[in-house]
Amino acid sequence: MTERETFGGAYIPEMLWETLQQLIAAFEKAKRDPEFQKEFRDLLKNFSGRPTPLIFAERATKKLGGAKIYLKNEGANHTGAHKITHCLGQGLLAKKLGKKMLIAETGAGQHGVATATVAAKLGLECVVFMGNEDIRRQRPNVFLMERLGAKVIPVEYGSKTLKDAVNEALKFWMENLEKAHYCIGSVLGPKPYPEMNRYFQSIIGREIRSELQEREGKLPDVVVACVGGGSNAIGSFYDFVPESSVRLIGVEAGGIGKKVGQHASRKIAGVLGIFQGYKSLFLQTDDGQIAPTHSISAGLDYPGLGPELADLYQEGRLELTYALDTEAVAAVDFFAKLEGVISALESAHALAHVIKIAPKMKKDHIIVATLSGRGDKDLFNFARAFKDKSFRDFLKDEYNRYD
Ligand SMILES: *Cc1c(COP(=O)(O)O)cnc(C)c1O
């Protein structure tokens, strides 16, 4: 790009305009409403379990022999990842707007589970759109959503994956604008979603700052987070944007190679485009269609970069890099054995980068890596990645126990 681009915006059908204006107004009001703030803080503390711990990774630090490593453990949240935070925020706003239902679309099902959890907690109906192909691959999450009382609606057309689920969810929303709030799962979509979800998630960075102040009496030198759409990353970074001494590094999915369809890195191949109502960098075909992506981690397997992150990247404030599938799996193993932390595959991309840079940094420097989620949800993927034969036998036995 030669000229400075403004990312974001609201590229939406006119029918949605009024609804989005109402959401913007409710969000602006909520920011100044002590009652909303109190309810949100109460849910974060007494439902999700915040503040999440900042773990000093002492043995990993010793082993790598460089910077001091801290892990911000968002995996300690209820439901196992940071996603619950912006779902709670949106759920509360939806109630203020008098909505009775949350709509979500989900690929891997993680956002679906977080939305269904919040809907159950707040007494809202929940409808989740999911491609048929994803339903087949992510059966455990479908099961959980249904237990939480959500209706999971299969999308049978197109590639039967996330982008088709988005289309279907939008269609359903336009038919139910009065009743339903569309709960978007990252710092994506039209205004005000990117700013709104960042606002909710920025508690991560504020906690990092105060926890580290208490432990070390200073700012981190580097903050690292994985980037799918970008919510855990911008949540971790936002408080440090004005602190020019703090390097901000986002780690994308390098997948298995640099060709189209082998990765999900906008640094490698992102091109300016418009999709899902916002302008940003997307992985695209030459015709401007959304390109296929690949990552071992479902949460990073997404073509677009949150517009506020695209801004920071364009300004040079944010560095982007990537980690390969194999590096992420190795990082899970490394931190499991040294720190007793089994990371989600998404977060393991950030950890893989820590393994690369920590040894080159001074011993009095501090890296904070955000552990966006815990690894329980990746059990089946891990078993396959580590080629664990006895796990396969277990699955067979389990199958035979069914009647
Ligand atoms: C969904 C997810 C991500 C990716 O989403 P962001 O919006 O980029 O944070 C990362 N980690 C985990 C554990 C997730 O569930």
The ligand as an SDF file (V2000), in Angstrom:
LIG
                    3D

 15 15  0  0  0  0  0  0  0  0999 V2000
  -10.4530  -18.1980   19.3670 C   0  0  0  0  0  0  0  0  0  0  0  0
   -9.1430  -18.3380   19.9840 C   0  0  0  0  0  0  0  0  0  0  0  0
   -8.0410  -17.6010   19.5410 C   0  0  0  0  0  0  0  0  0  0  0  0
   -8.0820  -16.6760   18.3580 C   0  0  0  0  0  0  0  0  0  0  0  0
   -8.9250  -15.5750   18.5020 O   0  0  0  0  0  0  0  0  0  0  0  0
   -8.3830  -14.1010   18.6880 P   0  0  0  0  0  0  0  0  0  0  0  0
   -9.5830  -13.2590   18.4580 O   0  0  0  0  0  0  0  0  0  0  0  0
   -7.3050  -13.8750   17.6840 O   0  0  0  0  0  0  0  0  0  0  0  0
   -7.8650  -13.9980   20.0740 O   0  0  0  0  0  0  0  0  0  0  0  0
   -6.8460  -17.7470   20.2050 C   0  0  0  0  0  0  0  0  0  0  0  0
   -6.7140  -18.5900   21.2390 N   0  0  0  0  0  0  0  0  0  0  0  0
   -7.7500  -19.3270   21.6960 C   0  0  0  0  0  0  0  0  0  0  0  0
   -7.5330  -20.2510   22.8410 C   0  0  0  0  0  0  0  0  0  0  0  0
   -9.0030  -19.2270   21.0880 C   0  0  0  0  0  0  0  0  0  0  0  0
  -10.0220  -19.9680   21.5350 O   0  0  0  0  0  0  0  0  0  0  0  0
  1  2  1  0
  2  3  1  0
  2 14  2  0
  3  4  1  0
  3 10  2  0
  4  5  1  0
  5  6  1  0
  6  7  2  0
  6  8  1  0
  6  9  1  0
 10 11  1  0
 11 12  2  0
 12 13  1  0
 12 14  1  0
 14 15  1  0
M  END
$$$$
